[in-house]
Structure formats: structure tokens, C-alpha cells
Amino acid sequence: MLGISLIGVRGDRNLESERQKELEFGTDVSFFKNRLNFSATYYIKTIEDLILQAALEPSSGFTSEFVNAGELRNRGIELTLDAVSVATEDFTWNLGVNFYKNTSEITRLDVDPFNIGAFGATLGTFRIEEGSSATQIVGIGPNPGENGFQKFGDAEPDFQMGFNSQLIYKNFDLSFVWQWKNGGENVNLTTLLTDLNGTSHDYDTVDLDPDGQVGNGPYRVSQLGSSAEVFVEDASYLRMRELGLYYNIPAEVYDDFLNGTIDNIKLGFSGTNLINIFDYNSYDPEVSNFGANGIFTGVDVTPFPSSKRFLLHLAVNF
């Protein structure tokens, strides 16, 4: 909405662009005549003059302003392994695995620490604080730290991995891609809303109450105003991103009546998000109520689950 209205947001004529610096180390090695390839990268990325939307005192007449308020550091590692597992005249099998891990830290903050994103500390929110992760999730709780809040998680995954495979037998081509996200929490408010209406699928299940007396739904509602812990939930998942089966029609089938005007005809079927495996207590753990904002993703408020798509393919090369 800031492109339409700036109500409540104070301008800053001294605001400067963020500056990024990155130091990267990497290696690429190949074995067995390039049938096995490995690459590794370690990076340190620093963002200076970090632009943040900081809160203002109500007496100023504004609610917030954008300021150059500090420095953010990201450190991460990326590993990739590709292999041609089988290669014969009629059959080829290609495999690929990649691993990715990133950690962030606010290394300098020139304004007071502040909460941002989500719907407040009662339900779980994100907190920008020097020396802490930029994606930490905090809230009210029985064991608050010096800042008055208790940390319940982090939206940044512990790691992510991808698995891809391609099997080619004569003119048939079968390929698929899996993604595994391990760790990383969401602020799950969809379950709270269904709890308030008594429609949660685990409303009467008793496994959250330490005393084993109250169903999950009433127990979560009972925590409103005392602890945000029950609203911060692990959002790990394993998902088949894509599956495809294709067939290259042999040239001799159509060359006689097309007089060699076509080089290749390929038919196929593919699907996306066909298999989703997770223990997350909502429709889909891959969600963000506030879009693709880099800091406070993973807020769940009655979203649509990721759609499954089924596609038919016809490709003709002349």
C-alpha cells in the first residue's frame, strides 16, 4: 500500500541505498570423465546501511519511518553433486543432489530493537535485534529474556536439499524433482482461527496440554495472552516439485509424409506439487501472509494450499 498511501510513515531525505559486499570461496571438481561432478561454495554476504522500517513515538505524529539502521550478515554453504549413474546405448540415468544452508545475524543496529511483521508478540512476531538472527520469532511467554520476550523459533530453515533424477530409455524420458526443507518455523494463525470456531481437525485431541486434560483446540485458545509458543510451529516438508514423462517420436514415423521439414516431435505429461509430506497443522507449510518479504515470511492466515497442476506437452522443432 505504500505506493498508494504514506499515511503514518515519515520520510527521510537522508535515506541512502543499501550496499552489499560478498566474499565467496568455491571449488568444482570432476571425476570419471565428467560422469561425477561436485561443487562447493561458502559465502559471507554483508549488507551495510540496512533499510528498516522502525517504529516512532506516537507523539511524533507518525507510526514509523524507513531508516538506514544497521548491518546484516548472511553466511551460508551450497553443495551440489551431479552424476551420470548409468550410461548405455539404450538407457541413461542422471542424478543430482544439492544442499543449501544460510544463517543471518544483525551485526549492528543503530536504533532500539523492535518487533516487526506478523500480528504482535501475543501470537508470535519477528524481532530485529543486534546479535540475533534477522528471522527470529519471539513472543510473550513464561520465560522471557532480558528483552522481555521469549524466543520460540526462527523462520530460516536448518537446511534445504533438492533431489533430481532423469531416466532416459530409448525415446522415453522420465524426470522428477524433490525438495526437502528441514526446520524453520511458521507463525500458524490458521489453526487459532479454526480453534475459535471449534472446527480444527485436532480440536478434541489431547496431546498439547501438559496435564493431559484439555483438548488441543481449547488448550491453544487458553494460551492467548500468556504464551505464543503454541502458535509457532515447525514448517518442515518434503515435496515433489515436478514429475514429467515425455516421448520423442522416432523420425521415421513422420519423415515420409512431412518430407524432413520437422526435426523432432515430443509428447509429454507433467505435474507439479503432486506429493506433499509434512506434519504441519494447517493446509500448507510453504506460506507467507505478507508475500515474499525477506525477513518475515512464514505467517499463516487461512491461505490456499499450493495448487497441483497437470500439463500436457507437445513440442515440435522445425
C-alpha positions, -999 to +999 in steps of 0.1 A: +000+000+000+030+024+004+029+030-034-006+045-029-005+060+006+022+070+031-001+077+060+017+073+092+052+068+075+077+097+080+101+104+052+138+107+055+157+129+029+190+113+041+180+078+033+207+060+013+208+029-008+218-004+009+254-015+000+262-052-004+296-069-002+301-106-007+332-128-002+329-163-017+350-194-018+343-223-040+356-253-058+344-275-087+358-310-093+350-337-118+358-375-118+354-404-142+355-383-174+329-358-160+304-385-150+307-374-114+307-336-107+309-319-073+308-282-064+310-264-031+306-228-022+309-209+011+299-172+012+298-143+036+275-116+024+273-082+043+246-056+038+255-022+051+232+008+055+204-017+060+170-001+053+145-010+080+111+003+089+115+014+125+087+024+149+083+060+161+069+076+193+032+083+188+039+119+199+058+124+166+026+122+147+039+092+127+039+055+133+071+045+116+099+056+092+124+040+069+160+044+081+195+032+074+197+014+107+225-011+107+242-041+092+231-076+083+254-105+076+245-138+059+268-168+059+260-199+040+271-230+022+260-246-011+269-281-021+260-298-054+266-333-066+257-345-102+263-380-115+256-400-146+249-432-128+242-454-159+251-447-195+244-474-221+232-473-257+196-475-247+195-463-211+208-432-192+203-423-156+213-389-143+211-380-106+216-347-088+216-336-052+221-301-038+223-288-002+218-253+010+222-237+044+221-200+054+223-182+087+218-144+093+228-120+120+221-084+127+257-074+134+249-037+140+217-018+149+216+019+152+180+021+166+164+004+195+154-033+189+119-036+176+093-062+166+081-064+130+057-085+109+030-109+120+004-097+144+022-089+176+041-106+204+009-122+218+008-146+188+044-146+178+063-119+159+097-112+143+123-091+162+152-071+148+179-071+175+217-068+174+235-101+178+204-121+168+191-137+136+172-114+113+144-140+111+140-150+148+104-154+161+097-142+196+066-137+217+052-134+252+060-165+274+067-177+309+104-175+305+112-141+289+147-129+282+163-096+290+143-080+261+110-091+277+103-117+251+109-154+248+124-168+216+103-197+201+119-203+167+133-190+135+118-188+100+152-197+085+154-235+078+181-256+093+189-266+058+173-273+024+180-301-001+169-309-036+169-342-054+165-346-091+166-376-113+163-382-151+159-417-166+161-420-204+152-453-221+153-452-258+128-425-267+112-422-232+123-396-207+111-397-171+123-369-147+113-357-112+124-331-086+120-334-048+126-306-023+132-312+014+130-282+038+142-292+073+134-269+101+122-233+101+091-222+119+059-205+109+035-184+129+004-206+125-027-185+130-050-206+107-052-232+135-061-205+160-089-192+139-104-227+135-099-233+172-120-202+179-148-217+158-144-252+171-135-266+136-099-276+140-093-312+129-074-319+162-098-298+184-106-327+208-072-345+205-054-344+238-016-341+233-007-305+239-019-300+275+009-310+299-018-322+323-035-343+296-069-329+304-078-303+278-082-309+240-057-292+217-082-266+205-093-253+239-057-255+251-044-233+223-071-208+230-063-208+267-027-197+258-039-164+243-024-136+264+000-159+283+023-176+257+028-175+220+046-209+220+016-229+207+013-206+176+049-211+165+051-244+146+078-264+127+072-260+090+094-287+076+082-305+045+091-329+017+076-320-017+077-334-052+081-302-071+078-317-105+072-350-123+074-354-161+072-382-186+080-375-223+082-394-255+103-384-286+085-397-316+110-415-339+117-395-371+109-425-393+073-423-382+067-389-398+095-382-422+078-400-452+048-376-453+065-345-438+095-346-462+120-339-435+105-305-426+104-314-389+134-322-368+117-335-337+083-341-322+080-346-284+049-355-265+046-354-227+028-351-194+039-333-163+027-324-129+038-300-101+033-303-063+019-338-067+031-352-034+034-332-002+046-348+031+046-327+063+034-328+099+024-291+099-010-283+114-025-263+085-031-265+048+005-260+036+037-251+055+050-232+025+031-200+030+035-163+037+007-140+045+029-109+038+043-121+004+079-127-003+093-102+022+128-114+030+125-111+068+090-120+079+079-149+057+061-178+071+030-162+087+000-184+081-035-169+080-061-191+062-041-195+029-049-215-001-027-246-003-002-248-032-021-259-063-014-291-081-010-287-118-013-313-146+000-303-180+001-320-215+031-311-237+035-310-274+068-297-288+076-295-325+111-284-337+115-274-373 
